[in-house]
Amino acid sequence: MEHTYQYAWIIPFLPLPVTMLIGFGLLLIPTATKNIRRMWAFTSVLLLSITLGFSSSLSIQQINGSSIYQYLWSWTINNDFSLEFGHLIDPLTSIMSVLITTVGIMVLIYSDNYMSHDQGYLRFFAYMSFFNASMLGLVTSSNLIQIYIFWELVGMCSYLLIGFWFTRPIAASACQKAFVTNRVGDFGLLLGILGFYCITGSFEFRDLFKIVNNLIHSNGFNSLFATLCALLLFVGAIAKSAQFPLHVWLPDAMEGPTPISALIHAATMVAAGIFLVARLLPLFIVIPYIMNFISLIGIITVLLGATLALAQRDIKRSLAYSTMSQLGYIMLALGIGSYRAALFHLITHAYSKALLFLGSGSIIHSMEPIVGYSPDKSQNMVLMGGLKRYAPITRMTFLLGTLSLCGIPPLACFWSKDEILNDSWLYSPIFAIIACFTAGLTAFYMFRMYLLTFDGNLRVHFKNYSSIKNSSFYSISLWGKKAPKVVNRNLFLLTQNTKVSFFSKDTYQIDHNIRNRMRYFSTYFRNKYTYMYPHESDNTMLFPLLVLVLFTLFIGSIGIHFDQEGVVDFDILSKWLTPWTNLFHGNSNYSVNWYEFLTNAIFSVSIALFGLFIASIFYGSAYSSFKNLHLINSFVKKGSKRTLSDQIKNMVYNWSYNRGYIDIFYIRVFLMSIRGLSELIQFFDRRIIDGITNGLGVASLFIGEGIKYTGGGRISSYLFLYLSYVLIFLFLLIFFIST
């Protein structure tokens, strides 16, 4: 067993050969490397599968009761300073490594088809493999410095992948926004690491926890300074996990390819901040006020993310705000000391949200041929509807992911979210009320997303069929410079002056006269109208969805076990987390009375069902009486009479659609103020500093020129000037003396 642990260091290095070989191949033999590009996808999946096998083996050993293992080797030794690198294998590392590799494999398989027509195919897999290596290195790190190194590498990969389609200005701006926002958190993290090194003299986790505990018991350090350092460490987690107020980068990060959103911004990279807080929880729990602050940030993020998702039209942005809200639940659980519930929800949410993001990619992939290759159209839920007839497998998987996130039993997220809600009641009734209210909002906006996408009729309209035959429906570079513009301009455009609002039910029917012309696009191997109509994705995209559905259905079983005495016992998860849960609860045998469990479950499920019911009323096709009502447009027009209910709806819609005005606040307070200060400094530098310097030079020039003409060589002239200066000086002296 210990022999196996010693070789755990290869886990983060296994995905690296793909990145290195692709890089050298594109540099030295680009043509040959591109000709065998499918081989690189297979190699990426193979190496990550080997990593999964290794991680699963270590995880099984942890479940069977193995102790925490740490292996170190010296990197730098200088007098009293010693820096060691190594790997730490414990339940938290096992959970994260299995999570990263399983989701990573599914995303890589999915990406092979999704990115197959993109000219950046090889670059994509190089970035993805490097990201997987960096993330695995982060979760196996044994000290804060090692975590910070991989933390920055993960951020760099995120920057490259968000801006993957860098020819689009909006994607370039999104990756810059993510980079700058995360730099705020990374700077705080670095200061916190250095601060705790000043306190403890060590970067190692074990030494850090032990020394801080001893100092607290002996009252041997400044608690205010320690609290400040802990807050700075938490700032890094706030930025990376998109917690308020540094969450603004996550929705814009959806400009990257959809597989990136599934891997980085749903299951792994945004979980890095959660991982950091979970890793440092023994430190945070002994420092005053830190846990309260973590729970406060978590509950604010829970509510804010849910409210901002209510009126989003972009399917990926809506899922991004949902991710933000669910990460807030996990942060809330960590803040109230519910370590087991936090990691349980981290697991269940990661698989469910990866399923939803990949499902959204399948939807986007099927919509692109009919609305064009613009994300504003292919990701806009206003243009969708009725896709259940064209993509039944995607619809089924998306529905199960939606119900899981809503907290409907027996799906995965029900068990973990229910535990967080129960623990929040014990911590603070106010936090519990907000968390339960947000659970209802989650059910509402998630089912709204499902109904807008799959229910009703397709809300697009044929406008022109000309010039379609010579156009290609699959671009060599999706949304890049070579994307076909003909499809965007002439095919399936919305009716002019059409608005779909918060509760709107408008539909736009397809012109059925055009159907006979679509036969041109049918092929021998595909059903008729496959390329023109929304169509089901290929098998290589459906396979990961079906596998993730299995995780969504059964992953909750790791945290539940029904015995014969009517007790819900969190059995497997307790064994997995035993070394850490003992630090917080003293006993890892966590059980809930059957009656208490049913009571809490009925309450939480009732809230979720109520949210589903409200969404069905406003968006479900079964409620035909609402189809032609403009519930928002009727009162947003100027001059119309507004009731109190209309004003509330308008306020909620504007708050959600405008992202809570937080981006506007940052633009006006930070960007505009910094720009104004920069312009003021530039004016002072150019006009004042440079003006004085240039003025002295000009003055010296004119004085020198003037003096040059006074030097005629005549002594009488010099005496005359000298006497004149003396008389002027005497006159001024007498004047001042007399006054």
C-alpha positions in Angstrom: 0.0 0.0 0.0 2.7 2.5 1.0 4.6 1.5 -2.2 1.5 2.6 -4.2 1.4 5.9 -2.3 5.0 6.7 -3.1 4.3 6.7 -6.8 1.2 9.0 -6.5 3.4 11.9 -7.7 2.9 10.7 -11.3 -0.9 11.6 -11.1 -0.4 15.2 -12.2 2.3 14.3 -14.7 0.4 11.7 -16.7 -1.6 14.2 -18.9 1.4 16.3 -19.6 2.9 14.3 -22.5 0.0 15.2 -24.8 0.5 18.9 -24.3 4.3 18.6 -24.9 4.0 16.3 -27.9 1.3 18.5 -29.6 3.4 21.6 -28.9 6.6 20.2 -30.3 4.7 18.6 -33.2 3.1 21.8 -34.3 6.4 23.5 -34.0 8.6 21.0 -35.9 6.3 18.9 -38.1 3.0 20.8 -38.2 1.5 19.0 -41.3 2.1 15.5 -39.9 0.8 16.5 -36.5 -2.4 17.8 -37.9 -2.9 14.8 -40.1 -3.0 12.5 -37.1 -5.0 14.9 -34.9 -7.6 12.2 -33.8 -4.8 10.2 -32.3 -4.1 13.0 -29.8 -7.7 12.9 -28.6 -7.4 9.2 -28.0 -4.1 9.6 -26.2 -5.5 12.3 -24.0 -8.4 10.1 -23.0 -6.1 7.1 -22.5 -3.7 8.9 -20.2 -6.5 10.5 -18.2 -8.1 7.1 -17.9 -4.9 5.7 -16.4 -4.9 8.6 -14.0 -8.4 7.7 -13.1 -7.5 4.1 -12.4 -4.6 5.2 -10.1 -6.8 7.8 -8.3 -9.6 5.2 -7.9 -7.1 2.8 -6.3 -5.9 5.3 -3.8 -9.5 6.3 -3.1 -10.5 2.7 -2.4 -7.6 2.4 0.0 -8.8 5.6 1.8 -12.4 4.1 2.0 -11.0 0.9 3.5 -9.4 2.9 6.3 -5.9 3.8 5.2 -4.3 6.7 7.0 -3.3 10.0 5.5 0.0 9.7 3.6 2.5 12.5 2.8 5.7 12.1 0.8 8.1 15.0 0.6 11.5 15.8 -0.9 13.6 18.9 -0.5 13.7 21.5 -3.2 15.5 24.4 -1.6 17.6 24.5 1.6 19.3 27.7 2.7 20.2 28.2 6.4 17.0 28.3 8.3 14.8 28.2 5.2 13.7 24.9 3.7 11.2 24.4 0.9 9.9 20.9 0.2 7.7 19.6 -2.5 5.7 16.4 -2.4 2.2 15.0 -2.5 -0.5 14.5 0.1 -3.0 11.7 -0.2 -6.0 12.0 2.0 -9.8 11.7 1.5 -10.0 15.3 0.2 -7.3 14.5 -2.4 -9.0 11.3 -3.4 -12.4 12.9 -3.9 -11.0 15.7 -6.0 -8.7 13.6 -8.1 -11.5 11.1 -9.0 -13.9 14.0 -9.7 -11.4 15.7 -12.0 -10.5 12.6 -14.0 -14.0 11.3 -14.4 -15.5 14.5 -15.6 -12.3 15.2 -17.6 -12.6 11.9 -19.5 -16.2 12.6 -20.4 -15.4 16.1 -21.6 -12.5 14.9 -23.7 -14.7 12.3 -25.4 -17.4 14.8 -26.0 -15.0 17.4 -27.3 -13.6 15.1 -30.0 -16.9 15.5 -31.9 -17.9 19.0 -30.7 -14.5 20.5 -31.8 -14.0 18.3 -34.8 -14.7 21.1 -37.3 -12.6 23.7 -35.5 -9.1 24.5 -36.9 -8.0 24.9 -33.2 -8.7 21.2 -32.5 -5.1 20.4 -31.5 -4.6 23.6 -29.5 -7.8 22.8 -27.6 -6.6 19.3 -26.5 -3.2 20.7 -25.6 -4.8 23.3 -23.3 -7.2 20.7 -21.9 -4.4 18.2 -21.0 -2.3 21.0 -19.4 -5.3 22.1 -17.4 -6.0 18.6 -16.1 -2.3 18.2 -15.1 -2.4 21.6 -13.3 -5.6 20.8 -11.5 -4.4 17.4 -10.4 -1.1 19.0 -9.2 -3.2 21.5 -7.2 -5.2 18.9 -5.3 -2.2 16.6 -4.5 -0.1 19.5 -3.2 1.4 19.2 0.2 2.0 22.8 1.1 0.8 26.3 0.4 3.6 27.3 -2.0 3.0 24.2 -4.2 -0.7 25.0 -4.2 0.0 28.6 -5.3 2.2 27.4 -8.2 -0.5 25.1 -9.6 -3.1 27.7 -8.7 -1.5 30.1 -11.1 -1.1 27.4 -13.8 -4.9 26.6 -13.5 -5.6 30.3 -13.9 -3.4 30.5 -17.0 -5.2 27.6 -18.6 -8.5 29.2 -17.8 -7.4 32.4 -19.5 -6.3 30.4 -22.6 -9.5 28.4 -22.8 -11.9 31.2 -22.2 -10.2 33.2 -24.9 -9.9 30.1 -27.2 -11.8 31.9 -30.0 -9.6 35.0 -29.6 -10.6 36.3 -33.0 -14.0 37.3 -31.4 -13.5 40.5 -29.5 -16.1 39.5 -26.9 -14.1 36.3 -26.1 -10.9 38.2 -25.8 -12.6 40.7 -23.4 -14.0 37.8 -21.4 -10.6 36.1 -20.8 -9.1 39.4 -19.8 -11.9 40.0 -17.4 -11.4 36.6 -15.9 -7.7 37.2 -15.7 -7.9 40.6 -14.0 -10.6 39.5 -11.5 -8.7 36.4 -10.5 -5.5 38.4 -10.1 -7.3 40.2 -7.2 -7.9 37.0 -5.5 -4.5 35.6 -6.3 -2.7 38.6 -4.8 -4.8 38.2 -1.6 -3.9 34.5 -1.5 -0.2 35.3 -1.9 -0.3 37.8 0.9 -2.1 35.4 3.2 0.5 32.6 2.5 3.3 35.0 3.3 1.5 36.2 6.4 1.1 32.7 7.9 4.7 32.0 7.0 5.7 35.0 9.2 3.5 33.5 12.0 4.5 29.9 11.8 7.7 29.7 9.8 6.3 26.9 7.6 4.3 26.3 4.5 3.4 22.7 5.3 -0.3 22.0 6.2 0.5 19.8 9.2 3.0 22.2 10.7 0.7 25.1 9.9 -2.3 23.7 11.8 -0.2 22.4 14.7 1.7 25.7 15.3 -1.4 27.9 15.0 -3.3 25.7 17.5 -0.4 25.9 19.9 -0.1 29.7 19.5 -3.8 30.2 20.1 -3.8 28.0 23.3 -0.7 29.9 24.6 -2.0 33.3 23.4 1.4 33.7 21.6 0.4 35.7 18.5 -1.6 38.6 17.3 -5.1 37.4 16.6 -5.9 40.5 14.5 -3.0 39.8 12.2 -3.9 36.1 12.0 -7.5 37.0 11.1 -6.4 39.3 8.4 -4.1 36.7 6.9 -7.0 34.1 7.0 -9.2 36.6 5.2 -6.6 37.1 2.5 -6.4 33.4 2.0 -10.2 33.3 1.7 -10.1 36.1 -0.9 -8.3 33.7 -3.3 -11.1 31.2 -2.8 -13.7 33.9 -3.4 -12.2 34.8 -6.8 -11.6 31.3 -8.0 -15.0 29.9 -7.0 -16.9 32.9 -8.2 -18.2 34.0 -4.8 -19.6 37.5 -4.2 -18.2 40.1 -4.9 -15.6 38.6 -7.3 -18.1 36.5 -9.3 -18.4 38.8 -12.2 -15.9 36.9 -14.4 -17.9 33.6 -14.4 -20.8 34.5 -16.7 -18.5 36.1 -19.3 -16.3 33.0 -19.2 -19.1 31.2 -21.1 -17.6 32.7 -24.3 -15.3 29.8 -24.4 -16.3 26.4 -26.0 -19.0 24.6 -24.1 -16.8 21.6 -23.1 -14.6 24.2 -21.3 -17.7 25.4 -19.4 -18.5 21.9 -18.4 -15.0 21.0 -17.2 -13.6 24.2 -15.8 -16.5 26.4 -14.8 -18.8 23.7 -13.5 -16.9 20.8 -12.0 -13.2 21.5 -11.5 -11.6 24.9 -11.6 -14.4 26.7 -9.8 -14.1 23.9 -7.2 -10.5 24.9 -6.6 -11.6 27.7 -4.2 -13.9 25.2 -2.4 -10.9 22.8 -2.2 -8.7 25.5 -0.7 -11.2 26.3 2.0 -11.8 22.6 2.8 -8.1 22.0 3.0 -7.5 25.0 5.3 -10.7 24.4 7.4 -8.7 23.2 10.4 -7.0 26.6 10.3 -10.1 28.7 9.7 -12.1 27.0 12.4 -9.8 28.1 15.2 -9.5 31.7 14.1 -12.2 34.1 15.3 -14.9 35.4 13.0 -13.5 33.6 9.8 -16.1 30.9 9.8 -18.9 33.5 10.2 -17.5 35.4 7.3 -17.3 32.3 5.1 -20.9 31.4 5.8 -22.0 35.0 5.2 -20.3 35.1 1.8 -21.8 31.8 1.0 -25.4 32.7 1.8 -25.1 36.0 -0.2 -23.7 34.1 -3.2 -26.5 31.5 -2.9 -29.3 34.1 -3.2 -27.5 36.4 -5.6 -26.7 33.7 -8.1 -30.3 32.4 -8.1 -31.8 35.8 -8.6 -29.4 36.7 -11.4 -30.3 33.4 -13.2 -34.1 34.2 -13.3 -34.2 36.2 -16.5 -31.1 35.2 -18.5 -31.7 34.3 -22.1 -28.3 32.7 -22.8 -28.5 29.1 -21.8 -24.9 28.9 -20.7 -25.0 32.1 -18.7 -28.1 30.8 -16.9 -26.1 27.7 -16.0 -23.2 29.8 -15.0 -25.3 31.7 -12.4 -26.7 28.4 -11.3 -23.1 27.2 -10.7 -22.4 30.3 -8.7 -25.4 29.8 -6.5 -24.6 26.1 -5.9 -21.0 26.9 -5.0 -22.5 29.3 -2.5 -24.3 26.4 -0.9 -21.1 24.5 -0.6 -19.3 27.6 0.8 -22.2 28.0 3.3 -21.8 24.4 4.4 -18.1 24.9 5.0 -18.7 28.1 6.9 -21.1 26.4 9.3 -18.7 23.5 9.8 -20.7 21.0 7.8 -17.7 19.5 6.1 -19.3 16.3 5.0 -22.3 18.0 3.5 -20.1 20.4 1.6 -18.0 17.7 -0.1 -21.1 15.6 -0.7 -22.7 18.5 -2.6 -19.5 19.2 -4.4 -19.5 15.7 -5.8 -23.2 15.6 -6.7 -23.3 19.1 -8.2 -20.2 18.5 -10.3 -21.7 15.6 -12.1 -25.1 17.1 -12.5 -23.8 20.4 -13.7 -21.3 18.8 -16.1 -24.3 16.9 -17.5 -26.3 20.1 -17.9 -23.4 22.0 -19.6 -22.7 19.1 -22.0 -26.4 18.9 -22.7 -26.4 22.7 -23.5 -23.5 22.1 -25.8 -25.6 19.4 -27.6 -28.4 21.9 -27.9 -26.2 24.6 -29.3 -24.6 22.1 -31.7 -28.1 21.3 -33.0 -29.2 24.9 -33.3 -26.2 26.3 -35.1 -27.3 25.0 -38.6 -30.6 26.9 -38.4 -29.7 30.1 -36.6 -26.0 30.5 -37.7 -22.7 30.3 -35.9 -23.3 33.3 -33.6 -23.5 32.5 -29.8 -26.1 35.3 -29.5 -28.4 33.1 -31.5 -27.3 29.5 -31.0 -27.3 30.0 -27.2 -30.4 32.1 -26.9 -33.3 30.2 -25.3 -35.7 32.7 -26.9 -34.9 31.1 -30.3 -35.3 27.5 -29.1 -38.4 25.5 -28.0 -39.8 22.2 -29.2 -36.4 20.5 -29.2 -37.9 17.4 -27.5 -39.1 16.3 -30.9 -35.6 16.7 -32.5 -33.2 15.7 -29.7 -35.0 13.2 -27.4 -31.9 11.8 -25.8 -30.5 15.2 -25.0 -33.9 16.2 -23.7 -34.0 13.2 -21.4 -30.5 13.8 -20.0 -31.1 17.5 -19.6 -34.3 16.9 -17.7 -32.7 14.5 -15.3 -29.9 17.0 -14.7 -32.4 19.7 -14.1 -34.5 17.7 -11.7 -31.3 16.7 -9.8 -30.3 20.3 -9.4 -33.9 21.2 -8.3 -33.5 18.6 -5.5 -36.0 16.0 -6.6 -35.5 12.6 -5.1 -33.9 10.1 -5.7 -31.5 12.1 -7.9 -28.1 13.0 -6.6 -28.3 16.6 -5.5 -31.4 15.9 -3.4 -29.4 14.1 -0.8 -26.6 16.6 -0.5 -28.6 19.8 -0.7 -31.1 18.4 1.8 -28.3 17.8 4.3 -27.0 21.4 3.8 -30.5 22.8 4.4 -30.9 20.7 7.6 -27.5 21.8 8.9 -28.3 25.4 8.1 -31.4 25.3 10.4 -29.1 24.3 13.3 -26.7 27.1 12.6 -29.0 30.1 11.8 -32.7 30.2 11.1 -32.2 33.3 8.9 -29.6 31.6 6.8 -31.9 28.5 6.6 -34.9 30.6 5.4 -32.7 32.2 2.7 -31.3 28.8 1.6 -34.8 27.2 1.4 -36.2 30.2 -0.5 -33.2 29.9 -3.0 -34.0 26.2 -3.4 -37.4 27.2 -4.7 -35.8 29.8 -7.0 -33.4 27.1 -8.3 -36.3 24.9 -9.2 -38.0 27.8 -10.9 -35.2 29.0 -13.1 -33.9 25.5 -13.9 -37.3 24.3 -15.0 -37.8 27.6 -16.9 -34.6 26.8 -18.8 -35.9 23.3 -19.6 -39.3 24.5 -20.8 -37.9 27.3 -22.9 -35.5 24.9 -24.6 -37.5 21.7 -25.1 -41.2 22.6 -24.6 -43.7 24.2 -27.0 -42.7 25.0 -30.6 -39.5 26.1 -32.3 -39.5 29.9 -32.0 -37.6 30.8 -35.1 -38.7 32.1 -38.5 -37.5 31.4 -42.1 -36.8 34.7 -43.8 -34.8 33.8 -47.0 -33.5 30.6 -48.6 -31.3 32.2 -51.2 -27.6 31.4 -51.4 -27.9 28.5 -49.0 -26.8 25.8 -51.4 -23.3 27.2 -51.7 -22.8 27.7 -47.9 -21.3 25.3 -45.4 -23.2 24.5 -42.3 -20.1 23.4 -40.4 -17.3 26.0 -40.2 -13.7 25.1 -40.2 -13.3 27.6 -37.3 -16.5 27.9 -35.3 -17.4 31.6 -34.7 -13.9 32.5 -36.0 -12.9 34.6 -39.0 -14.0 32.0 -41.6 -17.5 31.4 -40.2 -20.1 31.6 -42.9 -22.0 34.9 -42.8 -24.7 33.8 -45.3 -26.4 31.5 -42.8 -26.4 34.2 -40.1 -28.0 36.8 -42.3 -30.5 34.9 -44.4 -31.6 31.9 -42.3 -34.1 31.6 -39.5 -34.2 35.1 -38.2 -36.6 36.4 -35.5 -39.6 38.5 -36.5 -38.6 42.2 -36.3 -39.4 44.2 -33.2 -40.1 41.1 -31.2 -39.4 41.1 -27.5 -39.5 38.1 -25.2 -39.6 39.1 -21.6 -39.3 37.6 -18.1 -42.6 35.8 -18.2 -43.3 36.0 -21.9 -44.9 33.1 -23.8 -44.5 34.3 -27.4 -43.8 31.8 -30.1 -42.7 32.2 -33.7 -43.8 29.5 -36.1 -41.7 28.1 -38.9 -42.8 28.8 -42.4 -43.8 25.3 -43.5 -43.6 26.2 -47.2 -39.8 26.0 -46.9 -39.7 22.3 -45.9 -39.8 21.0 -49.4 -36.6 22.9 -50.2 -34.7 21.2 -47.3 -34.4 17.9 -49.2 -31.2 19.2 -50.6 -29.5 18.8 -47.3 -30.4 15.2 -46.6 -27.7 12.6 -47.0 -27.7 8.9 -47.5 -26.5 8.0 -44.0 -28.7 10.5 -42.1 -32.4 11.0 -41.7 -34.1 13.6 -43.8 -33.7 17.3 -42.7 -30.9 16.3 -40.3 -28.7 19.3 -41.0 -31.4 21.9 -41.5 -33.7 21.1 -38.5 -32.4 20.8 -35.0 -31.0 17.3 -34.8 -29.7 14.9 -32.2 -26.0 14.9 -31.6 -23.6 12.1 -32.7 -22.9 9.1 -30.5 -19.6 10.4 -29.3 -21.4 13.4 -27.8 -24.3 11.3 -26.5 -22.1 8.7 -24.8 -20.7 11.2 -22.1 -24.2 12.4 -21.5 -25.5 8.9 -20.8 -22.6 8.1 -18.5 -23.1 11.4 -16.6 -26.8 10.5 -16.3 -25.7 7.3 -14.4 -23.6 9.4 -12.1 -26.5 11.8 -11.5 -28.8 8.9 -10.7 -26.6 6.9 -8.5 -23.8 9.0 -7.1 -26.0 10.0 -4.2 -25.8 6.4 -2.9 -22.3 7.1 -1.5 -23.9 9.3 1.2 -27.0 7.2 2.1 -27.7 3.8 3.5 -30.9 2.5 4.9 -30.6 -0.2 7.5 -33.2 -2.4 9.1 -33.7 -0.1 12.1 -35.0 2.8 10.0 -32.0 5.0 10.2 -30.4 6.9 7.4 -26.7 6.3 7.8 -24.2 8.2 5.8 -22.0 5.2 5.6 -19.6 5.2 2.6 -19.0 8.9 2.7 -18.3 8.7 6.4 -15.7 6.1 5.9 -14.1 8.1 3.1 -14.0 11.3 5.2 -13.2 9.8 8.6 -9.7 11.4 9.1 -11.1 14.9 8.4 -14.6 14.7 9.9 -13.1 13.7 13.3 -11.4 17.1 13.3 -14.8 18.9 13.2 -17.3 16.5 14.7 -15.3 14.2 16.8 -17.3 11.3 15.5 -17.8 10.2 11.9 -20.9 8.1 12.6 -23.5 10.5 11.3 -27.1 9.3 11.4 -30.6 10.9 11.1 -33.8 9.5 12.5 -36.1 8.1 9.8 -39.0 10.3 10.9 -36.8 13.5 11.0 -35.4 12.7 7.6 -38.8 12.2 6.0 -40.1 15.4 7.6 -37.1 17.5 6.3 -37.3 15.8 2.9 -41.0 16.5 2.4 -40.4 20.2 3.3 -37.5 20.6 0.8 -39.2 18.7 -2.0 -42.4 20.7 -1.5 -40.4 23.9 -2.0 -38.8 22.4 -5.2 -42.2 21.2 -6.5 -43.7 24.7 -5.9 -40.9 26.3 -8.0 -41.5 23.7 -10.7 -45.2 24.5 -10.6 -44.7 28.2 -11.0 -42.3 27.7 -13.9 -44.8 25.5 -15.6 -47.6 28.1 -15.2 -45.5 30.8 -16.9 -43.6 28.7 -19.5 -45.4 25.3 -19.9 -47.2 24.7 -23.2 -50.0 22.9 -21.3 -51.2 26.3 -20.0 -52.4 27.5 -23.4 -54.3 30.5 -21.9 -51.0 32.1 -21.1 -49.5 31.7 -24.6 -50.4 35.1 -26.0 -50.1 37.2 -22.9 -47.3 39.8 -22.6 -47.0 39.7 -18.9 -44.0 42.0 -18.9 -44.4 44.0 -22.0 -47.7 45.3 -20.8 -46.2 47.3 -18.1 -42.6 48.1 -19.2 -43.9 50.5 -21.8 -43.6 54.1 -20.9 -46.8 55.9 -20.0 -48.7 52.7 -19.2 -50.4 52.3 -15.8 -48.4 50.0 -13.5 -49.8 48.1 -10.6 -47.7 47.1 -7.6 -47.4 43.6 -8.9 -46.3 44.9 -12.3 -43.6 47.1 -10.7 -42.3 44.2 -8.6 -42.1 42.0 -11.7 -40.4 44.8 -13.7 -37.9 45.3 -10.8 -37.1 41.6 -10.6 -36.7 41.3 -14.3 -34.4 44.4 -14.6 -32.3 43.2 -11.6 -31.8 39.8 -13.1 -31.3 40.7 -16.7 -28.8 43.5 -15.8 -26.8 41.2 -13.5 -27.8 42.9 -10.3 -26.2 46.1 -11.6 -22.9 44.9 -10.1 -21.0 45.1 -13.4 -22.3 48.6 -13.9 -21.2 49.5 -10.4 -17.7 48.1 -11.1 -17.5 50.0 -14.3 -18.5 53.3 -12.8 -16.7 53.1 -9.5 -13.6 51.2 -10.4 -13.0 51.4 -14.1 -14.2 55.0 -14.7 -12.6 56.3 -11.4 -9.3 54.6 -12.3 -9.4 55.9 -15.8 -10.2 59.4 -14.5 -7.4 59.2 -12.0 -5.0 58.0 -14.7 -6.0 60.9 -16.9 -5.5 63.3 -14.0 -2.0 61.9 -13.3 -1.2 62.0 -17.0 -2.3 65.7 -17.1 -0.2 66.5 -14.0 2.8 64.7 -15.5 2.6 66.2 -19.0 1.4 69.7 -18.1 2.9 70.3 -14.6 6.1 68.2 -14.3 7.0 68.2 -17.9 5.8 71.8 -18.1 8.1 73.0 -15.4 11.1 71.2 -17.0 10.3 72.5 -20.4 9.6 75.9 -19.1 13.0 76.1 -17.4 14.6 75.1 -20.7 12.7 77.7 -22.7 13.4 80.4 -20.1 17.1 79.5 -20.1 17.1 79.7 -23.9 15.5 83.2 -24.0 17.6 84.5 -21.1 20.8 83.2 -22.8 19.8 84.8 -26.0 19.1 88.1 -24.3 22.4 88.1 -22.4 24.2 87.3 -25.6 23.3 90.6 -27.2 24.3 92.6 -24.0 27.9 91.4 -24.2 29.3 94.1 -26.6 32.9 94.3 -25.1 32.5 98.0 -24.0 33.5 98.7 -20.4 31.3 101.9 -20.3 28.2 99.8 -21.1 29.0 97.3 -18.4 29.5 100.2 -15.9 26.2 101.8 -17.0 24.3 98.5 -16.4 26.0 97.9 -13.1 25.2 101.4 -11.8 21.6 101.0 -13.1 21.1 97.7 -11.1 22.7 99.4 -8.0 20.3 102.3 -8.3 17.3 100.1 -8.8 18.3 98.0 -5.7 18.8 101.1 -3.6 15.5 102.5 -4.7 13.7 99.3 -3.7 15.6 99.1 -0.4 14.6 102.7 0.5 11.0 102.0 -0.5 10.7 99.0 1.7 12.4 100.7 4.7 10.2 103.7 4.4 7.0 101.6 4.3 
